[in-house]
Amino acid sequence: MSTVVIGGGVIGLNIAWSLRRRGEEVCVLEHSAIGRSVSAVNAGWITPSLSTPLASPGVFTLGLKHAFDRDGALSIRPKLDTEWIKWLWKFRRAARPDVYETGVRALFHLNAQTLDLFDELHDDGVDFEMHQAGLLALAQTPGGLGWFTQLFDQLLPMGFTGKIDYLTGSEARELDPAVGTSVSSAVLTSLDRHVNPESLLCGLHKRIDEMGVLVRENTSAQKLTRNGSSWSVETAEGNLSADNVVVALGAATNTVLRPLGITLPIVGAKGYSIDLGGAGALPQHSLYLMEPKLGLSPYLDTVRIAGAFELPANDESITNRRIRNLVDQARPYLSGWTPDADLDISTGRAGLRPSTPDSLPFIGPLPGHNSLFVAAGHGMLGVTLAPATAEGIAELVTSNSLPSHLLPFQLAGRI
Ligand SMILES: Cc1cc2nc3c(=O)[nH]c(=O)nc-3n(C[C@H](O)[C@H](O)[C@H](O)COP(=O)(O)OP(=O)(O)OC[C@H]3O[C@@H](n4cnc5c(N)ncnc54)[C@H](O)[C@@H]3O)c2cc1C
């Protein structure tokens, strides 16, 4: 059987790997070059212990409060657009405690194999940079760790096995000398990891190429047509025919689905990141700076700071102010390692998180369209959820059966 995967971000490339290792003939279509999308801009966290929906009690009001705050961690802007208003309405409903808890459970089960799957990628020869020291959440204010610690109260009864250590500021500095003196409390989650996202994309690209997947960069899918028992994918470079099609286009998913009469509630949420040089010993852990809600990831040769969640967004433009703020807000949390003073703002990047109202991705068949599947809407968790998503889609495509842990990610009742 043959499958065309449309989209060469972290989701599409993982799907290609999972399908190919089951013997499927696979072609990936990527409209740009691999490694240019939001899948390269992110912090690279693999965080089963932080896999919770953004739509949570109180978040709607908080987002609107910061609608026009140019420095806010989360901003939700009102806009007269029917699709956006519908999305917001669903987001508000999804933030109810019972729906939120169902979402936490669904993501928890989807993540059951996440760490093993990253190990499998590695063991299979996908060459990427992965760090396993855990995530250190840092707070400066009393109560600053608040929601983070409550999260574990929800995860533990579900069977979460990760280890969580509560630390004072000095204990955190002893553990990781990069932690600043203003930090008063911290939590270390031992099972979380982080990757260098570009290395993951590059490693997957190289490995699937070796495995015989055809990766066609600079090739945009324009239209899907059903021809008898197969699909025809129209591109400017000619048509491709395949038994199955998987749409993994992140925030651009509707561009291909809309002509088929399907519009999924996926909007872009803009986030920013910048890679920095600095002086001193690099942080040993990925750091979550609780008050400004920033993520900091140390890699072999650089440190990335990432953050902001601007809803809705449809372009990747950068404001110097946003990028500068990432660094300014991070500085007080650091001391043993300090970012270089001569910051080149122009190296900052932005990307669109494909965001659904309930913060759960769509992973499954498109009802009414044989052999057409979607894997999109992973929001702030695309790297973490990519291998599990890919395995689920590969299972569906090759055995036509829906694994039970994918039930909460189906379209029914959510569009
Ligand atoms: C600042 C920031 C920090 C983040 N940090 C993390 C993190 O630490 N951990 C985590 O798990 N997640 C994180 N995320 C989220 C994560 O980056 C996304 O969820 C993930 O990258 C989405 O991947 P994707 O493959 O669905 O989409 P994309 O990466 O957008 O891939 C879709 C691809 O489709 C291509 N395309 C578009 N139209 C067409 C077409 N017509 N034909 C062919 N190709 C097309 C695009 O060029 C693109 O390459 C972060 C995001 C941001 C912005």
The ligand as an SDF file (V2000), in Angstrom:
LIG
                    3D

 53 58  0  0  0  0  0  0  0  0999 V2000
    7.7540   29.1130   20.8360 C   0  0  0  0  0  0  0  0  0  0  0  0
    7.2650   27.6780   20.7420 C   0  0  0  0  0  0  0  0  0  0  0  0
    7.7400   26.7280   21.6160 C   0  0  0  0  0  0  0  0  0  0  0  0
    7.2870   25.4140   21.5410 C   0  0  0  0  0  0  0  0  0  0  0  0
    7.8300   24.5000   22.3790 N   0  0  0  0  0  0  0  0  0  0  0  0
    7.4430   23.2050   22.2890 C   0  0  0  0  0  0  0  0  0  0  0  0
    8.0480   22.2320   23.1170 C   0  0  0  0  0  0  0  0  0  0  0  0
    8.9690   22.5290   23.8760 O   0  0  0  0  0  0  0  0  0  0  0  0
    7.6100   20.9510   23.0440 N   0  0  0  0  0  0  0  0  0  0  0  0
    6.5840   20.5880   22.1910 C   0  0  0  0  0  0  0  0  0  0  0  0
    6.1800   19.4280   22.2100 O   0  0  0  0  0  0  0  0  0  0  0  0
    6.0230   21.4800   21.3610 N   0  0  0  0  0  0  0  0  0  0  0  0
    6.4320   22.7800   21.3800 C   0  0  0  0  0  0  0  0  0  0  0  0
    5.8840   23.7120   20.5380 N   0  0  0  0  0  0  0  0  0  0  0  0
    4.8170   23.2800   19.6190 C   0  0  0  0  0  0  0  0  0  0  0  0
    5.3600   22.5460   18.3860 C   0  0  0  0  0  0  0  0  0  0  0  0
    6.3830   23.3140   17.7940 O   0  0  0  0  0  0  0  0  0  0  0  0
    4.2330   22.2940   17.3900 C   0  0  0  0  0  0  0  0  0  0  0  0
    3.1410   21.6710   18.0170 O   0  0  0  0  0  0  0  0  0  0  0  0
    4.6920   21.3630   16.2590 C   0  0  0  0  0  0  0  0  0  0  0  0
    5.8980   21.8230   15.7140 O   0  0  0  0  0  0  0  0  0  0  0  0
    3.6300   21.2670   15.1640 C   0  0  0  0  0  0  0  0  0  0  0  0
    4.1570   20.4010   14.1730 O   0  0  0  0  0  0  0  0  0  0  0  0
    3.3870   20.0890   12.8270 P   0  0  0  0  0  0  0  0  0  0  0  0
    4.2100   19.1040   12.0930 O   0  0  0  0  0  0  0  0  0  0  0  0
    1.9590   19.7720   13.1190 O   0  0  0  0  0  0  0  0  0  0  0  0
    3.3250   21.4880   12.0610 O   0  0  0  0  0  0  0  0  0  0  0  0
    4.4360   22.2210   11.1760 P   0  0  0  0  0  0  0  0  0  0  0  0
    5.7520   22.1520   11.8100 O   0  0  0  0  0  0  0  0  0  0  0  0
    3.8600   23.5690   10.8760 O   0  0  0  0  0  0  0  0  0  0  0  0
    4.4900   21.3540    9.8630 O   0  0  0  0  0  0  0  0  0  0  0  0
    3.5680   21.4920    8.8130 C   0  0  0  0  0  0  0  0  0  0  0  0
    4.3620   21.5520    7.5220 C   0  0  0  0  0  0  0  0  0  0  0  0
    3.4570   21.6100    6.4250 O   0  0  0  0  0  0  0  0  0  0  0  0
    4.0460   22.4120    5.4010 C   0  0  0  0  0  0  0  0  0  0  0  0
    2.9760   22.8380    4.5100 N   0  0  0  0  0  0  0  0  0  0  0  0
    2.0550   23.8200    4.6710 C   0  0  0  0  0  0  0  0  0  0  0  0
    1.2020   23.8400    3.6280 N   0  0  0  0  0  0  0  0  0  0  0  0
    1.5900   22.8320    2.7910 C   0  0  0  0  0  0  0  0  0  0  0  0
    1.0750   22.3130    1.5650 C   0  0  0  0  0  0  0  0  0  0  0  0
   -0.0160   22.8240    0.9770 N   0  0  0  0  0  0  0  0  0  0  0  0
    1.7080   21.2540    0.9990 N   0  0  0  0  0  0  0  0  0  0  0  0
    2.8130   20.6960    1.5660 C   0  0  0  0  0  0  0  0  0  0  0  0
    3.3240   21.1500    2.7320 N   0  0  0  0  0  0  0  0  0  0  0  0
    2.7190   22.2020    3.3420 C   0  0  0  0  0  0  0  0  0  0  0  0
    4.7170   23.5310    6.1750 C   0  0  0  0  0  0  0  0  0  0  0  0
    5.7460   24.1310    5.4100 O   0  0  0  0  0  0  0  0  0  0  0  0
    5.2560   22.8010    7.4020 C   0  0  0  0  0  0  0  0  0  0  0  0
    6.5780   22.3890    7.2320 O   0  0  0  0  0  0  0  0  0  0  0  0
    6.3030   25.0440   20.5730 C   0  0  0  0  0  0  0  0  0  0  0  0
    5.8600   25.9900   19.6710 C   0  0  0  0  0  0  0  0  0  0  0  0
    6.3230   27.3060   19.7440 C   0  0  0  0  0  0  0  0  0  0  0  0
    5.8180   28.3260   18.7670 C   0  0  0  0  0  0  0  0  0  0  0  0
  1  2  1  0
  2  3  1  0
  2 52  2  0
  3  4  2  0
  4  5  1  0
  4 50  1  0
  5  6  2  0
  6  7  1  0
  6 13  1  0
  7  8  2  0
  7  9  1  0
  9 10  1  0
 10 11  2  0
 10 12  1  0
 12 13  2  0
 13 14  1  0
 14 15  1  0
 14 50  1  0
 15 16  1  0
 16 17  1  0
 16 18  1  0
 18 19  1  0
 18 20  1  0
 20 21  1  0
 20 22  1  0
 22 23  1  0
 23 24  1  0
 24 25  2  0
 24 26  1  0
 24 27  1  0
 27 28  1  0
 28 29  2  0
 28 30  1  0
 28 31  1  0
 31 32  1  0
 32 33  1  0
 33 34  1  0
 33 48  1  0
 34 35  1  0
 35 36  1  0
 35 46  1  0
 36 37  1  0
 36 45  1  0
 37 38  2  0
 38 39  1  0
 39 40  1  0
 39 45  2  0
 40 41  1  0
 40 42  2  0
 42 43  1  0
 43 44  2  0
 44 45  1  0
 46 47  1  0
 46 48  1  0
 48 49  1  0
 50 51  2  0
 51 52  1  0
 52 53  1  0
M  END
$$$$
